[in-house]
């Protein structure tokens, strides 16, 4: 389909893979969780410290990402029960998007934020 034909919307919401993807990973904490897993950080406490996510919010995001097949968890301790999180194939496939966001942020956002502050 051409870009020209995609410009017009005939009165109904546009079917859009970007919108669908954002339903899965388009929330701040979800993206930061994926960043940490992409860096090889997979334990809950480490993810929480590195993202600053509230404990309950992080638990909800991890569960959602697991339910949607973006991440997987494996038990590494029974007493007390502790899990470690890993990217699935779908999770690995978002790595270039994370790198592009980081590059864009470094180029267009971070310099302004630190110059103003």
Buried (B, 14 or more C-beta within 10 A) or exposed (E): EEEEEEEEEEEEEEEEEEEEEEEBBEBEBBBBBBBBBBEEBBBBEBBBEBBEBEEEBBEBBBEBBBEBEBBBBEEEEEEEEEBBBBBBEBBBEBBEEBEEBEEEEEEEEEEEEEEEE
